Amino acid sequence: MNRFITTLFLFLCTCYFTFAQVYMSSNMAAQRPAKILDISAMQVIYQVSSLPDSLVPNGITKDTMILQIGQNLVSKYYPDTRLRDSIMQARMAQMQAQTATESRVTVTASIQNQRMGTGDQSIIFKNWPTGNITVTDRVMMDSYSYTETFNEIEWHILPETDTLLTYLCQKAVTTFRGRSYEAWFTPDIPINEGPWKFCKLPGLILKVSDNRNHYLFECIGMEQAQAPIEFADLDYLKTNRRDLARIKRRFNEDPMAALNTAMENMRSAMPIPAGANVNTTRVIRGVDTDGTPMDESELRNRMRNRGYNPIELDY
């Protein structure tokens, strides 16, 4: 049951983003070109295991994240969305065909074998602007950005060693924004970088985990790769870290309300094909894992019973 709730939440988000892609596709040509901040010298791939719902202790979700490390010390940490996008594109094609004749969405739990990850869209730029961290994120159709001071994490390096990916690593610990972490870095790669906001150890961080096993970052590959480090030139809503966390919490507490509003707004703005017989009644239904139908009210009650578990707890 709990696994179904997590799956349903991801699918609701997919439904929304599918409609968003349909609605926005005609405007993509007008998108401003990205800003080039640096050229990468190295690319590191991390598998991130996280517990997005603290009330579902076995609901660990996995994402693949990419860290670009620039020649001029700018880095970009962002989600590898290729699997998620391939699933969403298939659904978008199906839903586009459906919305040509009616305005109805049926939500089911038939996608449990199509893991999409957490849907995290946050992107972290370290040392941009110089001496700062810039974070961009998206909640529904709104893009947000905030900047904070670089290198607030204070590490304590310990003598313990281990071998990861054939590299000799050393242990370091820290407490940061409500969580205690254990990290393993390798002096053999003398780059002061790591996943997420972790950095400033005398070597690349290959593994980090918090002491509650809610978040685990593990390096699964790296390569030398010269590619532009891009910053999407969007109309961001300027905010700060704590305010954005509160916005995301409100969305998490009642995603159905946000989904309904967004879908209604997009439906009213979407062009209707000439001659189409459009049913303007919106229907969002659920099917439990045992086949029992659920109406929108039951879905909303299920979705509200979630334990918001962000990585930063001090908001």
C-alpha positions in Angstrom: 0.0 0.0 0.0 2.7 2.5 0.9 4.6 1.6 -2.2 1.5 2.3 -4.2 1.1 5.8 -2.6 4.7 6.6 -3.6 4.1 5.3 -7.1 0.9 7.2 -7.5 2.5 10.4 -6.3 5.2 10.0 -9.0 2.5 9.3 -11.6 0.5 12.3 -10.7 3.6 14.4 -11.2 4.2 12.7 -14.5 0.6 13.5 -15.6 1.2 17.1 -14.8 4.6 17.4 -16.5 3.2 15.6 -19.6 0.5 18.3 -19.9 3.2 20.9 -19.3 5.3 19.5 -22.1 2.3 19.5 -24.5 1.5 23.1 -23.5 5.0 24.4 -23.7 6.2 22.6 -26.8 5.1 25.4 -29.1 7.1 27.9 -27.1 10.4 26.0 -27.0 11.8 27.7 -30.1 11.6 31.0 -28.3 13.6 29.8 -25.3 16.7 31.9 -24.6 20.0 30.1 -25.2 21.7 28.8 -22.1 24.6 30.7 -20.5 28.0 29.0 -20.6 29.6 29.2 -17.2 32.7 27.0 -17.8 34.0 24.0 -19.7 34.1 20.7 -17.8 37.3 18.8 -17.3 35.7 15.9 -15.6 32.3 14.3 -15.2 31.4 12.2 -12.1 28.3 10.0 -11.9 26.6 9.3 -8.6 23.8 7.0 -7.6 21.6 8.7 -5.0 19.4 6.6 -2.7 16.9 8.6 -0.7 13.9 8.2 1.5 11.4 10.9 0.2 8.7 9.7 2.6 9.8 9.2 6.2 6.6 7.3 7.0 7.6 4.6 4.4 10.9 3.2 5.8 11.2 0.7 2.9 10.4 3.3 0.2 14.0 4.0 -0.9 14.1 5.6 -4.3 17.2 5.8 -6.5 18.3 8.6 -8.9 21.3 9.1 -11.1 23.0 12.4 -10.8 25.8 14.0 -12.8 28.6 16.3 -11.5 30.4 18.4 -14.0 33.7 19.8 -12.7 34.8 22.9 -14.7 38.3 23.9 -15.7 37.8 27.2 -13.9 36.4 25.6 -10.7 32.7 26.0 -11.5 30.7 22.8 -11.1 27.2 21.7 -11.9 25.3 18.9 -10.1 22.1 17.9 -11.9 19.8 14.9 -12.4 20.3 12.5 -15.3 16.7 12.5 -16.6 17.1 10.2 -19.6 15.1 7.3 -18.1 12.5 9.6 -16.7 12.2 11.5 -19.9 11.8 8.3 -22.0 8.9 7.2 -19.8 7.3 10.6 -19.9 7.6 10.9 -23.6 5.8 7.6 -24.1 3.0 8.8 -21.7 2.9 12.2 -23.4 2.2 10.6 -26.8 -0.6 8.6 -25.3 -2.1 11.5 -23.5 -1.8 13.8 -26.5 -3.9 11.4 -28.5 -6.4 11.3 -25.7 -6.7 15.1 -25.1 -7.4 15.6 -28.8 -10.9 14.2 -28.2 -11.6 14.6 -24.5 -10.3 16.3 -21.4 -10.0 13.3 -19.1 -7.2 11.7 -17.2 -7.3 8.3 -15.5 -4.7 7.6 -12.9 -3.8 4.0 -12.3 -1.1 2.1 -10.5 0.0 0.1 -13.5 3.5 1.7 -13.7 5.2 0.1 -10.7 7.9 -1.4 -12.8 8.7 1.9 -14.5 10.8 3.6 -11.8 11.2 7.3 -12.4 13.2 8.4 -9.4 12.1 11.1 -7.0 11.5 13.6 -9.7 14.0 16.0 -8.1 14.7 18.9 -10.5 17.1 20.9 -8.4 20.5 21.9 -10.0 23.4 23.0 -7.9 26.2 25.3 -9.2 29.2 25.6 -7.0 31.5 28.6 -7.2 29.1 30.5 -9.3 29.0 33.4 -8.8 32.5 33.2 -7.4 32.5 32.2 -3.8 28.8 31.2 -3.8 26.4 28.4 -4.5 23.5 28.9 -6.9 20.5 26.5 -6.8 17.7 26.3 -9.3 14.6 24.2 -8.8 11.1 23.8 -10.2 7.8 23.4 -8.4 5.0 22.7 -10.9 5.4 25.4 -13.6 7.4 27.8 -11.5 11.2 28.0 -11.7 13.0 29.2 -8.6 16.6 30.2 -7.9 18.6 31.2 -4.8 22.2 31.9 -3.9 23.9 31.1 -0.7 27.4 31.3 0.8 29.9 28.7 -0.5 31.7 26.3 1.9 29.5 26.4 5.0 30.3 22.7 5.7 32.9 22.1 8.4 34.6 18.7 8.1 36.5 16.7 10.7 38.9 14.3 8.9 39.5 11.0 10.6 42.3 8.4 10.2 40.0 5.6 8.9 40.6 4.4 5.3 38.7 2.3 2.8 39.0 1.4 -0.9 36.2 2.5 -3.2 36.3 2.0 -7.0 40.0 1.0 -6.5 40.8 4.4 -4.9 42.2 4.6 -1.4 39.8 6.8 0.5 39.8 8.6 3.9 36.9 9.2 6.2 35.5 12.6 7.2 32.4 13.5 9.2 30.2 16.6 9.6 26.9 17.9 10.8 25.1 20.1 8.3 21.6 21.5 8.4 20.0 18.9 10.7 21.8 15.8 9.6 25.1 14.1 10.5 27.1 12.8 7.6 30.0 10.4 7.0 32.0 11.0 3.8 34.8 9.1 2.0 37.2 11.1 -0.2 40.2 10.1 -2.2 43.4 12.2 -2.1 44.4 10.4 -5.3 42.0 12.7 -7.1 43.0 16.1 -5.6 39.8 17.9 -6.5 37.8 19.6 -3.8 34.4 18.5 -5.1 31.6 16.1 -4.4 27.9 15.4 -4.9 25.1 17.8 -3.9 26.6 20.7 -1.8 29.4 18.6 -0.4 32.9 19.8 -1.2 36.1 21.3 0.3 37.8 18.1 1.3 41.3 17.4 0.0 40.1 15.0 -2.6 37.1 14.0 -4.6 34.2 12.7 -2.5 33.2 9.2 -3.6 30.6 8.4 -1.0 28.5 10.3 1.5 25.7 9.0 3.8 23.7 10.4 6.7 23.6 8.5 10.0 19.9 7.7 9.5 20.4 6.1 6.1 17.9 8.5 4.5 20.4 9.8 2.0 23.3 7.9 0.3 25.5 9.3 -2.5 27.8 6.8 -4.2 30.1 7.4 -7.1 29.5 4.8 -9.8 31.7 6.2 -12.5 33.8 9.1 -13.8 35.4 10.2 -17.0 37.3 13.1 -18.5 34.8 15.0 -20.6 35.0 18.4 -22.1 31.5 19.9 -22.4 29.9 23.2 -21.7 28.6 23.8 -18.2 25.3 25.5 -18.9 22.9 27.6 -16.9 19.4 27.7 -18.3 18.4 31.4 -18.9 14.8 31.3 -17.5 12.6 33.8 -15.7 13.4 32.5 -12.2 11.5 33.5 -9.2 14.2 34.7 -6.8 13.9 33.2 -3.3 15.9 31.8 -0.5 16.6 28.3 0.7 14.1 28.2 3.6 11.3 29.8 1.7 11.7 27.4 -1.2 11.7 24.4 1.2 8.4 25.7 2.6 6.9 26.0 -0.9 8.0 22.4 -1.6 6.5 21.2 1.7 3.1 22.8 0.9 3.2 21.1 -2.5 4.0 17.8 -0.8 1.2 18.1 1.7 -1.5 18.5 -1.0 -0.1 17.8 -4.4 -3.6 17.0 -5.8 -4.6 20.6 -5.2 -1.6 21.9 -7.0 -2.1 19.4 -9.8 -5.7 20.3 -10.3 -5.0 24.0 -10.5 -2.1 23.6 -12.9 -4.1 21.2 -15.2 -7.1 23.5 -15.3 -4.9 26.5 -16.1 -3.2 24.6 -18.9 -6.4 23.2 -20.2 -7.9 26.6 -20.5 -4.9 27.8 -22.4 -4.3 24.8 -24.7 -5.6 25.2 -28.3 -8.5 22.9 -29.2 -8.2 21.2 -32.6 -10.9 22.3 -35.1 -13.8 19.9 -35.1 -12.7 18.1 -31.9 -15.4 16.8 -29.6 -13.9 18.0 -26.3 -15.3 16.7 -23.0 -14.5 19.5 -20.6 -15.1 17.3 -17.5 -11.9 16.5 -15.8 -11.7 13.1 -14.2 -8.8 11.9 -12.0 -9.3 8.4 -10.7 -7.1 5.9 -8.9 -7.0 2.1 -8.8 -5.5 0.5 -5.7 -3.1 -2.4 -6.0 -6.0 -4.8 -5.3 -8.0 -3.3 -8.2 -10.3 -1.3 -6.0 -11.3 2.0 -7.7 -10.7 5.3 -5.8 -12.2 8.7 -6.5 -10.3 12.0 -6.3 -11.3 12.5 -2.6 -9.7 9.2 -1.6 -6.6 9.9 -3.7 -6.2 13.2 -1.9 -6.5 11.6 1.5 -3.8 9.1 0.5 -1.5 11.7 -0.8 -1.7 13.8 2.3 -0.5 10.9 4.5 3.2 11.5 3.5 6.2 12.3 5.6 8.1 15.1 4.0 11.8 14.3 4.4 14.0 16.9 2.7 17.8 16.6 2.9 18.0 20.0 4.7 15.9 20.0 7.9 16.6 23.4 9.2 13.8 25.4 7.6 
